Amino acid sequence: MKSLPLLASTFVVVSALSTPLSAHAGSDDFAAGPVFNNYGKHAPVPGVSVSPQQQFKVAFDVAKGADAGKVNRKFDSLARFINMHVANGAKLENIQLALVVHGSATLDVINNAAYQKKKGEDNGNLGLLRALMGKGVRVIVCGQSSAANDVQRDMLIEGVEMDLSAMTAHARLSEQGFSTNPF
C-alpha cells in the first residue's frame, strides 16, 4: 500500500505536465464584454461552458471603500460575473445579482455632489453602478453604515436602495433564494 501515495503523486505530475499551455490565460487575454464593454474584464477558459438554462441568484457583499475617485474593484466583480457567464453561454435574463454595500464602501454609492463634498473628487463608481443597475443589478446600502457615515437617502445614486442593515439585506436576499458570493 506504500506505492499508492507514489502513484497518486505521479498522476498529479503527469496531469500537470500534460495540461495544454493554452488553458492558462495571461494578462493580455483578459477583455471586457460582451455585456459591459468598459468593466468586468475576464479571461477565456477553454473547454468550459455554461448552460443557457443555468439560473444565477447571487449576492455580493462589499464593505471596503475604493480610494478617492477610483472604481471599487469589488463592484467591478459583478460586471465580471455577468460578462464571463454570458460570454460562456448563460443568458443575461437568467442572472440576478445584488450588491450589498456597507462600511467604508457606503461612500462609493453616493451621488457625485455628495461624494465631492466628502472626498474632494468625482465618484469613480457612478458609471459602473449605473451600468450594473441598468442591467437589473440591485444595489442595497446598509442603513446602519449610512448613519455612521452621515449619508442620507437623498445623497444616494439614483436607484440605490437602503435597508435597515447589511445583515437585514442579506437575510431578505437569502429568503428570495440568493446565495452569497464569498469573494
C-alpha positions as CSV (number, residue, x, y, z in Angstrom):
1,M,0.0,0.0,0.0
2,K,3.0,2.3,0.2
3,S,3.0,2.6,-3.6
4,L,-0.4,4.3,-3.5
5,P,1.0,7.8,-2.5
6,L,3.7,7.4,-5.1
7,L,1.1,6.5,-7.7
8,A,-1.1,9.5,-6.8
9,S,1.8,12.0,-6.9
10,T,3.0,10.6,-10.2
11,F,-0.5,11.1,-11.6
12,V,-0.6,14.7,-10.4
13,V,2.8,15.5,-12.0
14,V,1.8,13.8,-15.3
15,S,-1.5,15.6,-15.3
16,A,0.1,19.0,-14.7
17,L,2.7,18.4,-17.5
18,S,0.0,17.3,-19.9
19,T,-2.2,20.3,-19.4
20,P,-2.0,22.4,-22.6
21,L,-0.4,25.8,-22.2
22,S,-3.4,27.3,-24.0
23,A,-5.5,26.5,-20.9
24,H,-3.7,29.2,-19.0
25,A,-4.6,32.8,-19.7
26,G,-2.1,35.6,-19.5
27,S,-2.9,39.2,-18.5
28,D,-3.3,40.1,-22.2
29,D,-6.1,37.6,-22.5
30,F,-8.4,39.5,-20.2
31,A,-11.1,41.5,-22.0
32,A,-14.3,43.2,-21.2
33,G,-17.7,42.4,-22.8
34,P,-20.0,41.1,-24.1
35,V,-22.4,43.0,-21.7
36,F,-20.2,45.7,-20.2
37,N,-17.5,47.0,-22.6
38,N,-15.8,49.2,-20.0
39,Y,-15.9,47.0,-17.0
40,G,-15.7,43.3,-15.9
41,K,-12.6,42.0,-17.7
42,H,-12.4,38.3,-17.8
43,A,-10.3,35.6,-19.5
44,P,-11.4,32.7,-21.6
45,V,-11.3,29.3,-20.1
46,P,-11.2,26.7,-23.0
47,G,-13.4,23.7,-22.6
48,V,-15.7,25.3,-20.0
49,S,-19.2,26.5,-20.8
50,V,-22.4,27.4,-19.0
51,S,-25.8,26.1,-19.9
52,P,-28.2,28.7,-21.3
53,Q,-30.8,27.3,-18.8
54,Q,-28.5,27.9,-15.8
55,Q,-30.1,30.3,-13.2
56,F,-27.9,32.5,-11.1
57,K,-29.1,34.5,-8.0
58,V,-26.0,35.8,-6.2
59,A,-25.5,38.5,-3.6
60,F,-22.1,40.2,-3.3
61,D,-21.0,41.9,-0.1
62,V,-18.7,44.9,-0.2
63,A,-17.5,46.7,3.0
64,K,-14.2,48.3,1.9
65,G,-14.4,51.6,0.0
66,A,-12.2,52.4,-3.0
67,D,-9.5,55.1,-3.0
68,A,-11.0,58.5,-3.6
69,G,-12.1,58.9,-7.2
70,K,-11.4,55.3,-8.2
71,V,-13.6,52.4,-9.2
72,N,-14.3,49.9,-6.4
73,R,-12.8,46.7,-7.7
74,K,-15.3,44.6,-5.7
75,F,-18.1,46.5,-7.6
76,D,-16.4,45.6,-10.8
77,S,-16.6,41.9,-9.8
78,L,-20.3,42.0,-10.6
79,A,-19.7,43.2,-14.1
80,R,-17.0,40.5,-14.5
81,F,-19.5,37.8,-13.2
82,I,-22.1,38.9,-15.8
83,N,-19.6,39.3,-18.7
84,M,-17.8,35.9,-18.2
85,H,-21.0,33.9,-17.7
86,V,-22.8,35.5,-20.7
87,A,-19.6,35.0,-22.8
88,N,-19.7,31.3,-21.9
89,G,-23.3,30.6,-22.7
90,A,-25.5,31.9,-19.9
91,K,-28.5,34.1,-20.8
92,L,-28.4,37.6,-19.2
93,E,-32.1,37.3,-18.2
94,N,-31.1,34.2,-16.1
95,I,-28.6,36.2,-14.0
96,Q,-29.9,38.1,-10.9
97,L,-27.3,39.9,-8.9
98,A,-27.4,42.0,-5.8
99,L,-24.7,44.2,-4.3
100,V,-24.9,44.8,-0.6
101,V,-22.8,47.7,0.5
102,H,-21.7,48.7,4.0
103,G,-18.7,50.0,5.9
104,S,-16.5,52.5,4.2
105,A,-17.9,51.3,0.8
106,T,-21.1,53.2,1.7
107,L,-19.4,56.4,0.3
108,D,-18.9,54.7,-3.0
109,V,-22.7,54.7,-3.6
110,I,-23.4,58.4,-3.0
111,N,-24.1,60.9,-5.8
112,N,-21.3,63.0,-7.2
113,A,-22.2,66.2,-5.4
114,A,-22.2,64.4,-2.0
115,Y,-19.0,62.5,-2.9
116,Q,-17.1,65.7,-3.9
117,K,-18.0,67.2,-0.5
118,K,-16.8,64.2,1.4
119,K,-13.8,63.2,-0.7
120,G,-12.9,66.1,-2.8
121,E,-13.0,64.0,-6.0
122,D,-15.6,62.8,-8.5
123,N,-17.1,59.4,-7.7
124,G,-15.4,57.0,-9.9
125,N,-18.2,54.4,-9.4
126,L,-21.0,56.3,-11.0
127,G,-20.7,54.9,-14.5
128,L,-20.2,51.3,-13.3
129,L,-23.1,51.4,-10.8
130,R,-25.4,52.9,-13.4
131,A,-24.4,50.3,-15.9
132,L,-25.0,47.5,-13.4
133,M,-28.4,48.8,-12.3
134,G,-29.3,49.3,-16.0
135,K,-28.9,45.5,-16.4
136,G,-31.1,44.7,-13.4
137,V,-28.5,44.5,-10.6
138,R,-29.9,45.6,-7.2
139,V,-27.6,47.9,-5.2
140,I,-28.5,47.9,-1.5
141,V,-26.8,50.1,1.1
142,C,-26.7,49.4,4.8
143,G,-28.8,51.9,6.8
144,Q,-26.5,51.5,9.8
145,S,-23.4,52.3,7.8
146,S,-25.2,55.1,6.2
147,A,-25.9,56.6,9.6
148,A,-22.3,56.0,10.8
149,N,-21.0,57.8,7.6
150,D,-23.6,60.6,7.8
151,V,-25.2,59.6,4.5
152,Q,-28.9,60.4,4.0
153,R,-31.1,58.7,1.5
154,D,-31.2,61.8,-0.8
155,M,-27.4,61.5,-1.2
156,L,-27.5,58.1,-2.8
157,I,-27.0,57.5,-6.5
158,E,-30.4,57.2,-8.1
159,G,-31.6,53.6,-8.0
160,V,-29.6,52.6,-4.9
161,E,-31.9,51.1,-2.2
162,M,-31.4,51.4,1.5
163,D,-32.2,48.7,4.0
164,L,-32.1,48.6,7.8
165,S,-28.7,47.0,7.8
166,A,-26.5,44.9,5.6
167,M,-27.4,41.9,7.7
168,T,-31.1,42.6,7.0
169,A,-30.4,42.9,3.3
170,H,-28.6,39.5,3.2
171,A,-31.3,37.8,5.2
172,R,-34.0,39.1,2.8
173,L,-32.0,38.1,-0.2
174,S,-31.4,34.6,1.2
175,E,-35.2,34.3,1.7
176,Q,-35.5,35.1,-2.0
177,G,-33.1,32.3,-3.0
178,F,-29.8,34.3,-3.4
179,S,-26.5,32.7,-2.5
180,T,-23.8,34.9,-1.1
181,N,-20.6,35.1,-3.2
182,P,-17.6,34.6,-0.8
183,F,-15.2,36.6,-2.9
